[in-house]
Amino acid sequence: MALADDLLRAAEAAAGFAEPGERVAAVLAAEPADGTRVYVCSYEGDGGRSWLALDRNDDAVSSRSLVREAVSLVALCEIAEEAAGIEVVQPRLATPVYLDRIGSPEVAASLQAVEALLQEVESAYKRELQ
């Protein structure tokens, strides 16, 4: 199954976790170093933004370390793409190998932005993280 199909499936599954008045705003895929596929889902609604990560089986991820690694990869890949002037025209999987290939010193300087995003995700996560 192509990544685009995986993202559509994950978005449909993520919709099942939406609260009344919420909608799935984005789904991004990451694959940390251990090969675990994670779909980072952002929700928008009257109460603001909330987050949830799903695994390959569309189950909510409750591991804080896995959520942090997936969100960090997604954010760093987007920062690296922007710094390198890469326009993403099709879905891509955020992985350490991809980040190593496109990374630059500017990416390392962006760690504060990644930490701020991690704090936002953790504070508005739809499940308890362990």
N, CA, C and O of each residue as an XYZ file, in Angstrom:
520
protein
N       0.842     -1.175      0.000
C       0.000      0.000      0.000
C       0.892      1.245      0.000
O       1.850      1.320      0.770
N       0.588      2.200     -0.843
C       1.370      3.427     -0.948
C       1.166      4.292      0.293
O       0.159      4.171      0.992
N       2.129      5.159      0.553
C       2.051      6.025      1.727
C       0.787      6.883      1.691
O       0.148      7.081      2.724
N       0.421      7.391      0.521
C      -0.794      8.213      0.415
C      -2.020      7.428      0.880
O      -2.883      7.970      1.570
N      -2.092      6.158      0.504
C      -3.206      5.310      0.943
C      -3.165      5.090      2.454
O      -4.203      5.108      3.116
N      -1.965      4.883      2.996
C      -1.808      4.719      4.444
C      -2.282      5.966      5.193
O      -2.941      5.864      6.228
N      -1.944      7.134      4.665
C      -2.344      8.379      5.306
C      -3.855      8.575      5.271
O      -4.443      9.048      6.244
N      -4.481      8.216      4.166
C      -5.946      8.300      4.077
C      -6.602      7.360      5.090
O      -7.554      7.737      5.773
N      -6.086      6.139      5.179
C      -6.620      5.185      6.141
C      -6.454      5.697      7.566
O      -7.375      5.599      8.377
N      -5.282      6.242      7.870
C      -5.023      6.771      9.212
C      -5.935      7.965      9.510
O      -6.403      8.118     10.638
N      -6.186      8.802      8.514
C      -7.079      9.955      8.718
C      -8.498      9.487      9.028
O      -9.172     10.063      9.882
N      -8.949      8.446      8.336
C     -10.279      7.896      8.610
C     -10.340      7.328     10.030
O     -11.322      7.528     10.745
N      -9.293      6.626     10.423
C      -9.249      6.072     11.783
C      -9.184      7.196     12.808
O      -9.841      7.130     13.847
N      -8.399      8.220     12.521
C      -8.255      9.346     13.443
C      -9.592     10.057     13.651
O      -9.871     10.547     14.746
N     -10.408     10.115     12.619
C     -11.715     10.771     12.732
C     -12.564     10.102     13.816
O     -13.389     10.758     14.452
N     -12.367      8.823     14.023
C     -13.099      8.103     15.054
C     -12.730      8.527     16.467
O     -13.463      8.236     17.412
N     -11.606      9.208     16.622
C     -11.166      9.690     17.931
C     -11.541     11.156     18.156
O     -11.306     11.692     19.239
N     -12.116     11.804     17.151
C     -12.454     13.228     17.253
C     -13.594     13.446     18.236
O     -14.544     12.665     18.295
N     -13.482     14.507     18.995
C     -14.546     14.928     19.895
C     -15.597     15.676     19.076
O     -15.311     16.106     17.958
N     -16.803     15.837     19.613
C     -17.804     16.637     18.904
C     -17.254     18.042     18.601
O     -16.689     18.694     19.479
N     -17.421     18.493     17.372
C     -16.935     19.799     16.962
C     -15.496     19.807     16.497
O     -14.990     20.851     16.086
N     -14.824     18.670     16.551
C     -13.436     18.561     16.098
C     -13.383     17.923     14.721
O     -14.277     17.175     14.326
N     -12.311     18.237     13.998
C     -12.049     17.565     12.729
C     -10.556     17.281     12.631
O      -9.736     17.969     13.238
N     -10.222     16.258     11.861
C      -8.823     15.925     11.622
C      -8.273     16.979     10.663
O      -8.788     17.149      9.558
N      -7.233     17.681     11.087
C      -6.652     18.748     10.279
C      -5.460     18.260      9.457
O      -5.226     18.748      8.351
N      -4.707     17.299      9.995
C      -3.513     16.810      9.299
C      -3.116     15.452      9.854
O      -3.357     15.143     11.021
N      -2.504     14.651      8.997
C      -1.919     13.376      9.403
C      -0.556     13.281      8.726
O      -0.454     13.361      7.501
N       0.487     13.110      9.529
C       1.847     12.999      9.022
C       2.440     11.678      9.499
O       2.168     11.235     10.614
N       3.243     11.058      8.657
C       3.806      9.748      8.978
C       5.272      9.863      9.364
O       6.042     10.607      8.758
N       5.631      9.102     10.390
C       7.020      9.022     10.833
C       7.361      7.568     11.094
O       6.504      6.751     11.430
N       8.634      7.276     10.930
C       9.126      5.937     11.221
C      10.444      6.088     11.972
O      11.508      6.182     11.360
N      10.364      6.111     13.318
C      11.583      6.236     14.109
C      12.586      5.118     13.813
O      12.302      4.191     13.054
N      13.750      5.227     14.423
C      14.860      4.328     14.135
C      14.516      2.856     14.297
O      15.100      2.014     13.615
N      13.575      2.522     15.191
C      13.252      1.111     15.400
C      12.291      0.561     14.342
O      11.940     -0.618     14.380
N      11.863      1.412     13.394
C      11.003      0.950     12.307
C       9.517      0.974     12.609
O       8.716      0.549     11.777
N       9.134      1.456     13.773
C       7.727      1.548     14.146
C       7.069      2.671     13.346
O       7.538      3.808     13.398
N       6.014      2.387     12.621
C       5.300      3.421     11.863
C       4.323      4.120     12.796
O       3.562      3.469     13.513
N       4.347      5.443     12.784
C       3.473      6.267     13.614
C       2.840      7.335     12.743
O       3.508      7.967     11.923
N       1.540      7.527     12.932
C       0.814      8.579     12.222
C       0.471      9.667     13.237
O      -0.316      9.432     14.154
N       1.047     10.840     13.083
C       0.821     11.966     13.978
C      -0.377     12.740     13.442
O      -0.333     13.289     12.341
N      -1.453     12.777     14.236
C      -2.721     13.371     13.806
C      -2.992     14.648     14.590
O      -2.899     14.671     15.818
N      -3.325     15.699     13.868
C      -3.682     16.975     14.468
C      -5.172     17.191     14.279
O      -5.720     16.928     13.209
N      -5.820     17.670     15.329
C      -7.258     17.942     15.306
C      -7.478     19.429     15.558
O      -6.742     20.048     16.326
N      -8.481     19.993     14.918
C      -8.877     21.374     15.173
C     -10.341     21.392     15.549
O     -11.149     20.628     15.021
N     -10.668     22.281     16.473
C     -12.055     22.409     16.901
C     -12.244     23.652     17.730
O     -11.336     24.473     17.864
N     -13.428     23.786     18.284
C     -13.761     24.965     19.081
C     -12.839     25.107     20.292
O     -12.566     26.224     20.733
N     -12.363     23.999     20.824
C     -11.494     24.029     21.995
C     -10.026     24.208     21.660
O      -9.182     24.135     22.554
N      -9.700     24.440     20.406
C      -8.304     24.602     19.988
C      -7.789     23.353     19.304
O      -8.560     22.550     18.779
N      -6.483     23.202     19.319
C      -5.846     22.076     18.645
C      -5.558     20.974     19.649
O      -5.177     21.242     20.788
N      -5.743     19.734     19.218
C      -5.346     18.581     20.023
C      -4.638     17.597     19.109
O      -4.632     17.755     17.888
N      -4.041     16.581     19.715
C      -3.162     15.671     18.980
C      -3.411     14.229     19.393
O      -3.881     13.950     20.496
N      -3.087     13.328     18.490
C      -3.101     11.902     18.780
C      -2.184     11.217     17.783
O      -2.170     11.573     16.604
N      -1.428     10.249     18.239
C      -0.596      9.435     17.353
C      -1.214      8.047     17.274
O      -1.646      7.484     18.280
N      -1.249      7.513     16.069
C      -1.785      6.169     15.841
C      -0.674      5.263     15.350
O       0.253      5.709     14.675
N      -0.773      3.983     15.694
C       0.192      3.014     15.181
C      -0.332      2.399     13.885
O      -1.376      2.812     13.379
N       0.381      1.422     13.350
C      -0.012      0.766     12.083
C      -1.395      0.125     12.153
O      -2.061     -0.042     11.131
N      -1.821     -0.231     13.359
C      -3.128     -0.884     13.536
C      -4.228      0.113     13.877
O      -5.336     -0.280     14.242
N      -3.921      1.405     13.759
C      -4.867      2.487     14.053
C      -5.241      2.567     15.524
O      -6.305      3.080     15.872
N      -4.366      2.058     16.390
C      -4.562      2.176     17.830
C      -3.838      3.418     18.328
O      -2.785      3.774     17.799
N      -4.392      4.084     19.342
C      -3.761      5.261     19.917
C      -2.446      4.874     20.592
O      -2.382      3.889     21.328
N      -1.417      5.646     20.338
C      -0.106      5.425     20.954
C      -0.106      6.098     22.318
O      -0.467      7.269     22.435
N       0.298      5.362     23.351
C       0.347      5.937     24.694
C       1.772      6.062     25.228
O       1.974      6.543     26.343
N       2.750      5.638     24.451
C       4.144      5.742     24.867
C       4.660      7.160     24.620
O       4.778      7.606     23.478
N       4.964      7.858     25.720
C       5.473      9.228     25.608
C       6.728      9.279     24.746
O       6.861     10.170     23.907
N       7.645      8.344     24.936
C       8.898      8.386     24.182
C       8.660      8.167     22.691
O       9.323      8.799     21.869
N       7.734      7.289     22.326
C       7.446      7.065     20.917
C       6.761      8.285     20.292
O       7.072      8.660     19.162
N       5.833      8.900     21.024
C       5.179     10.119     20.521
C       6.217     11.214     20.332
O       6.228     11.885     19.300
N       7.084     11.399     21.310
C       8.117     12.444     21.207
C       9.041     12.195     20.021
O       9.385     13.128     19.295
N       9.444     10.941     19.819
C      10.346     10.642     18.706
C       9.659     10.888     17.367
O      10.263     11.459     16.458
N       8.410     10.464     17.237
C       7.683     10.655     15.977
C       7.451     12.136     15.691
O       7.670     12.594     14.570
N       7.010     12.884     16.695
C       6.760     14.317     16.501
C       8.068     15.044     16.180
O       8.091     15.919     15.315
N       9.143     14.691     16.861
C      10.442     15.309     16.590
C      10.881     15.054     15.157
O      11.341     15.968     14.473
N      10.742     13.824     14.704
C      11.132     13.492     13.325
C      10.320     14.280     12.307
O      10.877     14.838     11.361
N       9.017     14.326     12.496
C       8.154     15.060     11.571
C       8.568     16.527     11.529
O       8.730     17.100     10.452
N       8.738     17.132     12.705
C       9.079     18.551     12.772
C      10.457     18.826     12.173
O      10.617     19.763     11.391
N      11.446     18.020     12.533
C      12.799     18.244     12.008
C      12.867     18.046     10.495
O      13.579     18.778      9.809
N      12.141     17.075      9.974
C      12.130     16.878      8.523
C      11.508     18.084      7.824
O      11.998     18.513      6.780
N      10.437     18.630      8.387
C       9.817     19.810      7.777
C      10.751     21.019      7.843
O      10.850     21.779      6.879
N      11.435     21.199      8.974
C      12.400     22.300      9.102
C      13.541     22.118      8.107
O      13.948     23.078      7.453
N      14.066     20.890      7.984
C      15.169     20.620      7.060
C      14.746     20.840      5.611
O      15.510     21.382      4.812
N      13.533     20.420      5.275
C      13.032     20.648      3.905
C      12.954     22.135      3.600
O      13.358     22.582      2.526
N      12.432     22.893      4.550
C      12.321     24.340      4.348
C      13.706     24.972      4.205
O      13.922     25.793      3.313
N      14.641     24.598      5.072
C      15.996     25.150      5.018
C      16.701     24.797      3.715
O      17.492     25.587      3.198
N      16.414     23.611      3.183
C      17.057     23.165      1.939
C      16.295     23.612      0.696
O      16.732     23.365     -0.428
N      15.148     24.274      0.899
C      14.356     24.712     -0.250
C      13.671     23.564     -0.972
O      13.390     23.655     -2.167
N      13.403     22.489     -0.250
C      12.740     21.325     -0.842
C      11.238     21.520     -0.765
O      10.682     21.693      0.319
N      10.581     21.491     -1.917
C       9.129     21.573     -1.940
C       8.576     20.156     -2.011
O       8.796     19.437     -2.986
N       7.865     19.771     -0.976
C       7.307     18.415     -0.904
C       5.999     18.414     -1.690
O       5.050     19.114     -1.335
N       5.957     17.624     -2.758
C       4.764     17.588     -3.607
C       3.955     16.316     -3.403
O       2.817     16.219     -3.861
N       4.532     15.357     -2.726
C       3.804     14.129     -2.414
C       4.136     13.730     -0.988
O       5.160     14.149     -0.448
N       3.287     12.931     -0.377
C       3.574     12.539      1.011
C       4.935     11.866      1.130
O       5.359     11.129      0.241
N       5.606     12.130      2.236
C       6.887     11.472      2.500
C       6.883     10.974      3.934
O       6.158     11.478      4.792
N       7.692      9.998      4.160
C       7.818      9.384      5.469
C       9.002     10.025      6.185
O      10.117     10.030      5.663
N       8.765     10.563      7.373
C       9.838     11.163      8.160
C      10.615     10.046      8.854
O      10.078      9.344      9.710
N      11.879      9.891      8.477
C      12.746      8.862      9.059
C      14.103      9.486      9.401
O      14.447     10.539      8.864
N      14.870      8.855     10.279
C      16.216      9.354     10.551
C      17.095      9.387      9.297
O      17.890     10.311      9.127
N      16.963      8.399      8.431
C      17.772      8.354      7.202
C      17.446      9.539      6.307
O      18.349     10.184      5.774
N      16.151      9.832      6.139
C      15.737     10.981      5.327
C      16.272     12.269      5.938
O      16.792     13.125      5.222
N      16.152     12.411      7.245
C      16.638     13.614      7.917
C      18.145     13.764      7.743
O      18.627     14.867      7.486
N      18.891     12.680      7.878
C      20.348     12.737      7.671
C      20.685     13.187      6.258
O      21.654     13.916      6.051
N      19.895     12.758      5.293
C      20.158     13.075      3.889
C      19.924     14.558      3.596
O      20.665     15.147      2.808
N      18.914     15.171      4.209
C      18.585     16.554      3.861
C      18.972     17.566      4.939
O      18.830     18.770      4.727
N      19.456     17.100      6.085
C      19.746     17.972      7.220
C      20.865     18.955      6.960
O      21.652     18.799      6.026
N      20.923     19.979      7.812
C      21.943     21.014      7.710
C      22.163     21.604      9.105
O      21.428     21.275     10.035
N      23.168     22.473      9.259
C      23.379     23.113     10.559
C      22.164     23.924     11.018
O      21.928     24.045     12.220
N      21.391     24.479     10.082
C      20.200     25.245     10.448
C      19.190     24.371     11.182
O      18.472     24.849     12.060
N      19.137     23.104     10.825
C      18.205     22.190     11.471
C      18.573     22.037     12.945
O      17.700     22.086     13.812
N      19.832     21.858     13.225
C      20.275     21.714     14.612
C      19.920     22.956     15.426
O      19.616     22.848     16.613
N      19.956     24.124     14.806
C      19.627     25.361     15.495
C      18.127     25.498     15.755
O      17.715     26.384     16.503
N      17.320     24.653     15.162
C      15.864     24.743     15.280
C      15.294     23.867     16.388
O      14.077     23.702     16.473
N      16.126     23.315     17.217
C      15.648     22.394     18.247
C      14.690     23.046     19.234
O      13.843     22.356     19.800
N      14.798     24.357     19.458
C      13.857     25.034     20.357
C      12.446     24.981     19.788
O      11.487     24.791     20.536
N      12.304     25.145     18.479
C      10.979     25.074     17.859
C      10.405     23.672     17.992
O       9.205     23.512     18.215
N      11.239     22.669     17.858
C      10.787     21.287     18.002
C      10.352     21.030     19.442
O       9.321     20.396     19.670
N      11.112     21.506     20.403
C      10.751     21.319     21.809
C       9.422     22.009     22.120
O       8.616     21.471     22.879
N       9.183     23.186     21.548
C       7.908     23.887     21.756
C       6.751     23.073     21.182
O       5.688     22.985     21.796
N       6.955     22.479     20.010
C       5.909     21.635     19.421
C       5.666     20.407     20.286
O       4.516     20.019     20.494
N       6.717     19.796     20.787
C       6.558     18.633     21.663
C       5.738     18.982     22.896
O       4.877     18.207     23.314
N       6.001     20.133     23.472
C       5.238     20.546     24.646
C       3.775     20.764     24.299
O       2.894     20.415     25.084
N       3.504     21.344     23.120
C       2.115     21.541     22.693
C       1.409     20.204     22.505
O       0.283     20.018     22.966
N       2.075     19.277     21.828
C       1.474     17.966     21.589
C       1.179     17.273     22.913
O       0.074     16.767     23.108
N       2.142     17.242     23.820
C       1.944     16.564     25.096
C       0.847     17.213     25.933
O       0.095     16.511     26.609
N       0.745     18.530     25.899
C      -0.251     19.206     26.732
C      -1.661     19.076     26.182
O      -2.625     19.225     26.933
N      -1.810     18.798     24.877
C      -3.140     18.672     24.269
C      -3.339     17.290     23.666
O      -4.089     17.128     22.702
N      -2.663     16.288     24.238
C      -2.769     14.922     23.725
C      -4.092     14.305     24.171
O      -4.516     14.498     25.310
N      -4.739     13.568     23.281
C      -6.077     13.039     23.529
C      -6.108     11.831     24.474
O      -7.192     11.397     24.863
N      -4.987     11.294     24.841
C      -4.890     10.153     25.747
C      -3.799     10.433     26.771
O      -2.990     11.345     26.603
N      -3.790      9.628     27.842
C      -2.736      9.759     28.833
C      -1.463      9.108     28.297
O      -1.480      7.969     27.831
N      -0.366      9.849     28.372
C       0.923      9.314     27.937
C       1.644      8.709     29.120
O       1.605      9.235     30.232
N       2.298      7.604     28.862
C       3.035      6.906     29.932
C       4.508      6.931     29.651
O       5.294      6.396     30.432
